[in-house]
Amino acid sequence: MTNIQWSDGAPIYRQLKERVIAMMLDGVLKPGDALPSVRQVAAEYQLNPITVSRAYQELADEALVEKRRGLGMYVTDEAAKKLLVNERERFLHEEWPLVLERIQRLGLALEDLMRPQATGGAA
């Protein structure tokens, strides 16, 4: 969880939760992997341990991680699949309509979107 930049736009526990989710989606955290301890994360990022615990508890409530008594929190076997389904749904219902609206506003056709774009400076 290196280099987290906290923003004022959302509670820190939610930003921490989203960072862990991103790590799961990116394959950085895989099923069976242990999350860093609450104390470790709190110390590293100068957070209140309650803040870290709240983020971890929400992940547990969503069955993305499981508590193993005396051992810590571990990514569940179903986490990646569950997240992919959730993220696809969120994209299709929240982000895609905005992208589609922009495409239509710019008058872009499917051919424009599928054509490889040139990179770099002037020709």
matplotlib code that plots the C-alpha trace (Angstrom):
import matplotlib.pyplot as plt

x = [0.0, 2.8, 2.4, -1.2, -2.3, -5.3, -7.9, -10.4, -13.2, -13.9, -13.3, -9.9, -11.3, -13.1, -10.0, -8.0, -10.7, -10.7, -6.9, -7.1, -9.9, -7.7, -4.8, -7.1, -8.4, -4.8, -3.7, -1.3, -3.4, -4.4, -6.8, -5.2, -2.9, -2.7, -3.5, -1.0, -1.9, -4.0, -1.1, 1.3, -0.9, -1.8, 1.9, 3.0, 0.4, 0.0, -3.6, -5.8, -6.0, -9.8, -9.8, -7.9, -10.1, -13.2, -11.9, -11.0, -14.3, -16.2, -14.0, -15.0, -18.7, -18.5, -16.8, -13.7, -11.5, -11.9, -10.7, -8.6, -8.5, -5.0, -3.7, -5.2, -7.2, -6.9, -8.2, -11.1, -11.1, -14.1, -12.9, -11.5, -14.6, -17.0, -15.1, -15.0, -18.8, -19.3, -16.9, -18.4, -21.9, -20.7, -18.9, -21.9, -24.4, -22.3, -19.3, -20.4, -23.4, -21.1, -18.6, -21.3, -22.8, -19.4, -18.9, -22.2, -21.6, -18.3, -19.9, -17.5, -18.3, -17.4, -14.7, -13.1, -13.0, -11.5, -8.8, -5.3, -4.3, -1.0, 1.3, 4.0, 4.4, 3.8, 4.3]
y = [0.0, 2.3, 6.0, 6.6, 10.2, 11.0, 13.4, 15.5, 14.2, 11.0, 9.5, 8.0, 4.6, 4.5, 5.6, 2.8, 0.3, 1.4, 1.1, -2.5, -3.3, -1.8, -4.1, -7.1, -6.2, -5.5, -8.9, -7.4, -9.1, -12.6, -15.1, -16.4, -13.4, -11.8, -8.1, -6.0, -5.8, -3.0, -1.8, -1.9, 0.1, 2.6, 3.1, 3.3, 5.9, 7.6, 6.7, 5.9, 2.1, 2.4, 4.0, 1.0, -1.4, 0.2, -0.2, -3.9, -4.5, -3.2, -5.5, -8.4, -7.5, -7.7, -11.1, -9.9, -10.7, -13.1, -12.9, -15.8, -15.7, -14.9, -14.7, -11.6, -10.8, -12.8, -12.3, -14.7, -17.1, -15.4, -11.8, -11.2, -12.7, -10.8, -7.5, -7.9, -8.4, -5.4, -3.2, -4.1, -3.3, 0.0, 0.9, 0.0, 2.0, 4.9, 5.5, 4.2, 6.5, 9.5, 8.1, 7.4, 10.8, 12.4, 10.1, 11.2, 14.9, 14.7, 12.9, 10.0, 6.8, 3.3, 3.5, 6.5, 4.7, 1.5, 3.2, 3.1, 6.6, 8.1, 8.9, 11.5, 14.9, 16.4, 14.4]
z = [0.0, -0.8, -1.5, -0.5, -1.0, 1.3, -0.1, 1.7, -0.5, 1.3, 4.8, 5.2, 6.1, 2.8, 0.9, 2.6, 1.8, -1.9, -2.0, -0.7, -3.3, -6.1, -4.9, -5.1, -8.6, -9.8, -8.4, -5.9, -3.2, -4.2, -2.5, 0.7, 1.1, 4.5, 4.8, 6.7, 10.4, 11.7, 13.8, 10.9, 8.6, 11.4, 12.2, 8.6, 7.6, 10.9, 11.2, 14.1, 14.5, 14.7, 11.2, 9.8, 11.7, 10.2, 6.6, 7.3, 8.9, 5.8, 3.7, 6.0, 5.9, 2.2, 2.4, 0.6, 3.5, 6.4, 10.0, 11.2, 15.0, 16.2, 12.6, 11.0, 7.9, 4.7, 1.2, 0.5, -2.5, -4.0, -3.5, -7.0, -8.7, -6.5, -7.0, -10.8, -10.9, -8.6, -10.5, -13.9, -12.7, -11.2, -14.5, -16.6, -14.4, -13.2, -15.6, -19.0, -19.3, -18.9, -21.4, -23.9, -23.5, -24.2, -27.3, -28.6, -27.8, -29.8, -32.7, -32.6, -34.5, -33.6, -36.3, -34.6, -31.3, -32.7, -34.8, -33.2, -32.3, -33.3, -30.4, -30.1, -31.7, -35.1, -38.3]

ax = plt.figure().add_subplot(projection="3d")
ax.plot(x, y, z, "-o")
ax.set_aspect("equal")
plt.show()
